[in-house]
Amino acid sequence: MFELKMKPRFSETDALGHINNTSVPMWFEQGREPLFEFFVPTMKPEDWNLIIARIEVDFLAQLEFRHEVTIKTWLSKMGNSSMQITQEAWQEGKCCARGKAAMIHFDYETNTAAAIPDDIRQVLESHLVED
């Protein structure tokens, strides 16, 4: 499991002073960066080989501006070319949002899914925590 601690920015709040629901998917994307680095160690766009196929977020409680948020990220499923990543946003000891992302290892030259290479698969398996 990977954890990212962050302080919400004032610009991420809505008119009611809560964190806007559009901020959480961006936080979750940032929380997936350690997994991205297994596929693209350089993190250079020209080396990129992942696409996102689906995201879902369940909002369980309100998130507030003044308190630190911890994004928890883990690999929950792995297929031949795809993986499911589960994430949670915690604040003040409470899970406030939970989401899943389906990502595909992708070959941009052929415009098709590509099998996850064995060396990356081996590293990913050590981070697999099934829901």
Secondary structure, 3 states (H helix, E strand, C coil): CEEEEECCCHHHECCCCEECCCHHHHHHHHHCHHHHHHHCCCCCHHHCCEEEEEEEEEECCCCECCCCEEEEEEEEEECCCEEEEEEEEEECCEEEEEEEEEEEEEECCCCEECCCCHHHHHHHHCCECCC
